[in-house]
Amino acid sequence: MPKWHISQVFFNQFSKLNFASTVNNVTVRFTILGLLAAALITKYQAEQFVQSSAQQPLNLSTAPSSFPAVQIAIKPSIRPTSKRLTTPSPLPTVQLTTKSFTRRTFNSPVPPPPVPDWAIAQSIPIPSRQQGKQDSEVVYNLTKPPKFKHSQQLQTIVNDVVELAAAQNLPKMPLSITLIDAKTNETAGYQQETPRYPASVVKMFWMVVLYSQIENSLWENEKDFAPYLAKMIQESDNEAASFIMDQVTGTRSESELKGEKFKVWQNKRQHVNRFFRQAGYKNISIAQKTFPIDYIHLQEPEGSESQLLDNPKNWNRITTQHAARLLYEICYAKQAVSPQASQKMCGWLKRDLNPKAWRSPDSYDFNPVRTFFAESLPYKRVQFYSKAGWTSFSRAETAMIVTENKTYILAIFAQDSAYADDIEIFPKMSRLVYKRMIARSSKK
């Protein structure tokens, strides 16, 4: 190709590129101007919207929503079937209704505890601590035990109860008994200083710690605890007891904790032990929950609860002397925490002995009368206050029996499956003591 032709082609291509560059520069300039204009218009519209909104606030109760109304509810059926312990959610699984938990619940820096299904269904408020008292501890107001004197007459009655058990081919070694004549301040016992597993009798002790906190203004509303106390004491419900233990100690049943975290958790949980030990309840151990606890999927201790047991197993331990003393201080002396608190606590412990009440097919799964002390007593002649407990390997009860002219307290712990399986032994023991105490009263 001739050189001049090549030069002409090159010149033509260069002219085209120069023209395209000129066109592109003009296009870019117009594009930038358009974007700036759009931004200014958008800013002006936004400012006008804000000004109009400030002058006429949105009415949430009447304004239509672009989103459908949603109810948040977690049904028990969708919970994981695994019984392994999981870390509790920082927020409770609750149904949001007009009667849901009060706003003060969320003021506390401590996350709300897991809540039993029945509490959710009834929209029961979560109790809330007073601000600044999340870590406060209380102590029992009665620092010394009552002064009782030993009675040989009462000792004879206790010995006869032990022989009654032996006559039924029941072992003596796992048996403990304390008997107190409240009006004469006399007492007697059998292995009454031996710590034993108390089953649900321990719930009476947790109730006292709670009322001490209430009396010391640690909680905003005492009434929030009423449904939980009713189920824990009257029905011996483990879920209510677990919830109250969480509230009283500021702990939760958690996955296994490491090092310092477990030490802090353990120290908080053992507050219930310190509460009574400082008041002369020697060697008492009541920091372990009662199982099973369905709403947190625990059939037995796991995670932090298992760590608390340690090795060898550190189950709850109470003596019959402890149980009899506390019931005496609550219901007879009425000095536990305060006279007002004692009256309330004793009210929770009162039992209806009318057969129409406790023989009803609608009665609780745990019956505090059937197979226990009150079953064999004449319901028209006595007033009865008690807390009982039963497991596959133990039977335990402490009770105050009031007649026309006699008031006595009887506590029996039997830590053996033979007693747990014998549904007649406690009523028989109670009937023996009742007859002997009435006869003793009539002679004085």
C-alpha positions in Angstrom: 0.0 0.0 0.0 1.4 3.5 -0.9 2.7 5.5 2.0 0.5 8.5 1.2 -2.6 6.2 1.5 -1.4 4.9 4.8 -1.0 8.4 6.1 -4.5 9.3 4.8 -6.0 6.3 6.6 -4.2 7.2 9.9 -5.4 10.8 9.6 -9.0 9.8 9.1 -8.9 7.4 12.1 -7.4 10.1 14.3 -10.1 12.6 13.3 -12.8 10.1 14.3 -11.2 9.5 17.7 -10.9 13.2 18.3 -14.6 13.7 17.4 -15.7 10.8 19.7 -13.6 12.2 22.6 -15.3 15.5 22.2 -18.8 13.9 22.2 -17.9 11.8 25.3 -16.7 14.9 27.2 -20.0 16.7 26.6 -22.0 13.6 27.6 -20.1 13.2 30.9 -20.7 16.9 31.7 -24.4 16.6 31.2 -24.6 13.4 33.3 -22.8 15.1 36.2 -25.1 18.1 36.0 -28.1 15.8 36.0 -27.0 13.9 39.1 -26.3 17.1 41.0 -29.8 18.4 40.2 -31.4 15.1 41.3 -29.5 15.2 44.6 -30.7 18.8 45.3 -34.3 17.9 44.5 -34.2 14.8 46.8 -32.7 16.8 49.7 -35.4 19.5 49.3 -38.2 16.8 49.4 -36.7 15.2 52.5 -36.6 18.5 54.4 -40.2 19.2 53.4 -41.2 15.8 54.7 -39.4 16.2 58.1 -41.0 19.6 58.6 -44.5 18.3 57.9 -44.0 15.3 60.1 -42.9 17.5 63.0 -46.0 19.6 62.6 -48.4 16.6 62.5 -47.0 13.5 64.4 -48.0 10.1 63.2 -50.8 8.5 65.2 -49.7 4.9 65.7 -53.1 3.7 66.9 -54.9 4.7 63.7 -52.3 4.9 61.0 -52.4 2.0 58.6 -49.4 -0.3 58.6 -47.7 -1.7 55.6 -46.8 -4.8 57.7 -49.1 -7.5 59.0 -49.7 -7.8 62.8 -47.6 -10.5 64.2 -48.0 -12.4 67.6 -44.8 -13.8 69.0 -45.5 -17.1 70.8 -43.2 -20.0 71.4 -45.2 -23.2 71.9 -43.8 -26.0 74.1 -44.1 -28.4 71.1 -41.3 -26.7 69.2 -38.8 -26.9 72.0 -35.8 -29.1 71.3 -36.5 -32.7 72.5 -33.0 -33.1 73.8 -32.7 -33.0 77.5 -29.2 -31.6 77.4 -28.7 -28.3 79.1 -28.5 -25.2 76.9 -27.6 -21.7 77.8 -30.8 -19.7 78.6 -31.9 -17.1 76.2 -31.3 -13.5 77.4 -35.0 -12.8 76.8 -38.0 -14.8 78.0 -40.1 -16.7 75.5 -43.4 -15.0 76.2 -46.6 -14.3 74.4 -47.0 -10.6 73.7 -50.5 -9.7 74.8 -52.1 -6.7 76.5 -51.6 -8.6 79.8 -48.0 -9.4 79.2 -45.0 -8.7 81.5 -44.9 -5.2 82.9 -42.4 -2.7 81.5 -40.4 -2.6 84.7 -39.2 -6.2 84.0 -36.7 -4.8 81.4 -35.2 -2.2 83.7 -33.0 -4.8 85.4 -29.5 -5.3 84.1 -29.9 -9.0 84.8 -31.6 -10.9 81.9 -35.0 -12.3 82.9 -35.0 -16.0 83.8 -36.6 -18.7 81.8 -40.3 -18.9 82.7 -42.5 -22.1 83.1 -45.2 -22.6 80.5 -48.0 -22.2 83.0 -46.7 -18.8 84.0 -46.5 -17.7 80.3 -50.1 -19.0 79.7 -51.4 -16.9 82.6 -49.3 -13.8 81.7 -47.8 -13.8 85.2 -45.3 -10.9 85.6 -41.7 -11.6 86.2 -40.7 -10.2 89.6 -38.2 -7.3 89.4 -35.6 -6.3 91.9 -35.3 -2.7 93.1 -32.6 -0.8 91.3 -29.2 -1.1 92.9 -30.1 -4.2 94.9 -29.3 -6.9 92.3 -26.4 -8.3 94.4 -27.7 -7.6 97.9 -27.7 -10.4 100.4 -29.9 -10.8 103.5 -29.5 -12.7 106.7 -31.9 -14.5 108.9 -33.2 -12.3 111.8 -33.1 -15.2 114.4 -29.5 -15.8 115.1 -29.9 -18.3 117.9 -32.1 -21.5 118.1 -35.0 -21.6 120.6 -34.2 -22.9 124.0 -35.8 -26.3 124.4 -35.4 -28.8 127.3 -35.3 -32.5 126.8 -38.4 -34.5 128.0 -38.2 -38.1 128.9 -41.9 -38.5 128.2 -41.5 -37.2 124.7 -38.5 -39.4 124.3 -40.6 -42.4 125.1 -43.0 -41.4 122.4 -40.2 -41.0 119.9 -38.7 -44.4 120.8 -42.1 -46.0 120.2 -42.2 -44.5 116.8 -38.8 -46.0 116.0 -40.0 -49.4 117.2 -43.1 -49.1 115.1 -40.9 -48.8 112.0 -38.8 -51.8 113.1 -42.0 -53.8 113.5 -42.8 -53.0 109.9 -39.4 -54.4 108.9 -38.2 -51.0 108.1 -34.5 -50.1 108.8 -33.7 -47.8 111.7 -30.4 -46.4 110.4 -31.9 -44.1 107.7 -34.5 -42.7 110.1 -34.5 -39.4 112.0 -37.2 -37.9 114.2 -37.7 -34.6 116.1 -40.7 -34.0 118.4 -41.5 -30.6 120.1 -44.2 -29.7 122.5 -44.6 -26.1 121.5 -46.5 -25.0 124.6 -44.0 -26.5 127.1 -40.8 -26.0 125.1 -39.9 -29.6 125.6 -38.3 -31.8 122.9 -37.0 -35.2 122.1 -35.5 -36.9 119.1 -33.9 -39.8 117.3 -30.8 -39.2 115.2 -32.1 -35.7 114.9 -28.8 -34.0 114.2 -28.0 -36.3 111.3 -28.1 -34.4 108.0 -30.4 -36.2 105.5 -31.8 -35.5 102.0 -35.1 -33.6 102.7 -36.7 -33.9 99.3 -39.2 -31.1 98.9 -39.2 -30.0 102.5 -36.3 -27.8 101.4 -38.8 -25.5 99.6 -40.0 -24.2 103.0 -36.5 -22.9 103.6 -36.3 -21.2 100.2 -39.6 -19.5 101.0 -38.1 -18.0 104.2 -35.1 -16.6 102.2 -37.5 -15.0 99.7 -39.7 -13.4 102.4 -36.6 -12.0 104.0 -35.6 -10.3 100.7 -39.2 -9.0 100.4 -39.1 -7.6 103.9 -35.8 -5.9 103.2 -37.3 -4.2 100.1 -35.2 -6.0 97.5 -38.2 -6.6 95.3 -40.6 -4.1 93.7 -43.8 -6.1 94.1 -44.4 -8.9 96.5 -47.6 -10.0 94.7 -45.6 -11.0 91.7 -44.4 -14.0 93.7 -47.8 -15.2 94.9 -48.5 -17.7 92.0 -45.0 -19.2 92.3 -45.3 -19.6 96.1 -48.7 -21.2 95.8 -47.4 -23.8 93.4 -44.0 -24.4 95.2 -45.5 -24.8 98.7 -49.0 -26.0 98.2 -48.3 -28.2 95.1 -44.6 -28.8 95.7 -44.0 -27.8 92.1 -40.4 -28.1 91.0 -40.7 -25.6 88.2 -42.0 -22.9 90.6 -39.2 -23.8 93.0 -36.6 -23.6 90.3 -37.9 -20.1 89.3 -37.8 -18.9 92.9 -34.3 -20.2 93.4 -33.1 -18.4 90.3 -34.7 -15.1 91.6 -33.5 -15.4 95.2 -29.9 -16.2 94.2 -29.5 -14.3 91.0 -28.4 -17.5 89.2 -29.6 -19.6 86.3 -29.2 -23.3 85.4 -26.5 -23.0 82.8 -24.1 -25.0 80.7 -20.9 -26.0 82.4 -19.0 -23.0 83.6 -15.2 -22.6 83.6 -12.9 -21.2 86.3 -13.8 -17.9 87.8 -17.3 -17.9 86.2 -18.3 -21.0 88.1 -16.8 -19.6 91.4 -19.0 -16.5 91.0 -22.1 -18.5 90.1 -21.5 -21.0 93.0 -21.0 -18.1 95.5 -24.3 -16.6 94.5 -26.2 -19.9 94.7 -24.8 -20.7 98.2 -26.3 -17.5 99.6 -29.2 -19.7 100.8 -26.7 -21.7 102.8 -25.1 -18.7 104.4 -28.5 -17.3 105.3 -29.3 -20.1 107.7 -25.8 -21.1 108.8 -25.2 -17.7 110.2 -28.3 -18.2 112.3 -27.2 -21.5 113.9 -28.4 -24.0 111.3 -25.2 -25.9 111.4 -24.0 -27.7 108.3 -27.2 -27.1 106.4 -26.9 -27.4 102.6 -29.9 -26.3 100.5 -28.4 -24.8 97.3 -29.3 -27.7 95.0 -32.6 -27.5 93.0 -35.2 -30.3 93.1 -35.6 -32.3 90.0 -37.0 -33.0 87.4 -37.5 -29.4 86.0 -39.4 -29.7 82.7 -39.4 -26.1 81.5 -35.6 -26.0 81.3 -35.3 -29.6 80.1 -33.5 -31.0 83.2 -34.5 -34.5 84.4 -31.4 -34.5 86.6 -28.6 -32.1 87.4 -26.5 -31.1 84.3 -24.1 -28.3 83.5 -23.7 -25.9 86.4 -26.1 -27.8 88.5 -24.0 -30.9 88.1 -20.9 -28.9 89.0 -22.5 -27.7 92.1 -23.1 -31.3 93.3 -19.3 -31.9 93.0 -17.9 -35.4 93.8 -18.8 -37.0 96.1 -22.4 -35.8 95.4 -23.3 -32.8 97.6 -27.1 -33.2 97.7 -29.2 -31.0 99.9 -28.8 -31.9 103.5 -31.1 -30.9 106.4 -31.6 -32.4 109.9 -35.1 -33.0 111.4 -34.0 -30.6 114.1 -33.5 -27.9 111.4 -36.9 -28.6 109.9 -38.8 -28.7 113.2 -37.0 -25.5 114.4 -37.9 -23.5 111.3 -41.6 -24.5 111.4 -41.7 -23.6 115.1 -40.2 -20.2 114.3 -42.7 -19.6 111.4 -46.0 -20.9 112.7 -45.8 -21.0 116.5 -43.3 -18.3 117.6 -44.2 -16.2 114.5 -40.7 -14.7 114.6 -39.3 -15.9 111.3 -38.3 -12.7 109.3 -41.2 -10.8 111.0 -44.6 -11.5 112.5 -46.3 -10.3 109.3 -44.0 -12.5 107.1 -44.5 -15.5 109.4 -48.2 -15.1 109.2 -48.1 -15.2 105.4 -45.7 -18.1 105.3 -47.7 -20.1 107.7 -50.8 -19.4 105.6 -49.0 -21.1 102.6 -48.2 -24.1 104.8 -51.8 -24.7 106.0 -53.5 -27.9 104.7 -57.2 -28.6 104.2 -57.7 -32.0 105.8 -61.3 -32.4 104.7 -61.4 -35.6 102.6 -63.4 -33.8 99.9 -60.4 -31.6 99.3 -57.5 -34.0 99.3 -59.2 -37.1 97.9 -60.4 -35.2 94.9 -59.3 -36.7 91.5 -58.4 -33.2 90.5 -55.9 -32.9 93.4 -52.2 -32.2 92.6 -49.9 -34.8 91.3 -48.1 -34.5 94.7 -50.6 -34.8 97.5 -49.5 -33.3 100.8 -52.0 -35.2 102.8 -52.3 -38.7 101.2 -49.6 -41.1 102.5 -48.3 -38.4 104.9 -49.0 -37.4 108.5 -52.4 -35.7 108.0 -54.1 -38.7 106.4 -54.6 -40.5 109.7 -55.7 -37.4 111.8 -59.3 -36.4 112.6 -59.8 -33.4 110.3 -62.5 -31.8 112.4 -60.3 -31.7 115.5 -57.0 -30.4 114.2 -55.4 -27.6 112.3 -52.5 -28.8 110.2 -49.4 -27.0 108.8 -46.8 -28.9 106.9 -44.3 -29.3 104.1 -43.7 -32.8 102.8 -41.4 -34.4 100.3 -41.1 -37.7 98.5 -38.6 -39.3 96.0 -37.9 -42.9 94.9 -35.4 -43.2 97.8 -36.8 -41.0 100.6 -39.9 -39.8 102.4 -39.8 -36.6 104.6 -42.2 -34.3 106.4 -42.3 -31.6 109.0 -45.7 -30.5 110.4 -47.3 -28.5 113.2 -50.4 -30.1 114.6 -52.8 -27.8 116.6 -55.6 -29.3 118.7 -57.9 -27.6 121.2 -55.3 -27.6 124.0 -52.1 -29.0 122.4 -49.6 -27.8 119.8 -46.8 -30.0 118.8 -44.3 -30.2 115.9 -43.2 -33.5 114.4 -40.4 -33.9 111.8 -39.5 -37.3 110.3 -36.9 -37.9 107.5 -36.5 -41.5 106.2 -33.8 -41.7 103.6 -34.4 -45.2 102.2 -36.5 -46.6 99.3 -38.3 -48.9 101.8 -39.9 -45.9 103.4 -40.5 -44.3 100.0 -42.4 -47.3 98.9 -44.4 -47.7 102.1 -47.5 -45.5 101.7 -48.8 -46.3 105.2 -45.9 -45.8 107.5 -46.0 -42.0 107.9 -49.8 -42.0 108.6 -49.2 -44.8 111.2 -46.4 -42.9 112.9 -48.4 -39.7 113.0 -51.5 -41.4 114.5 -49.3 -42.9 117.2 -47.8 -39.5 118.1 -51.2 -37.8 118.0 -52.8 -40.3 120.4 -49.9 -40.1 122.9 -49.7 -36.3 122.8 -53.4 -35.9 123.4 -53.2 -38.4 126.3 -50.2 -36.5 127.7 -52.1 -33.2 127.4 -55.1 -34.5 129.3 -52.9 -35.6 132.3 -51.5 -32.1 132.7 
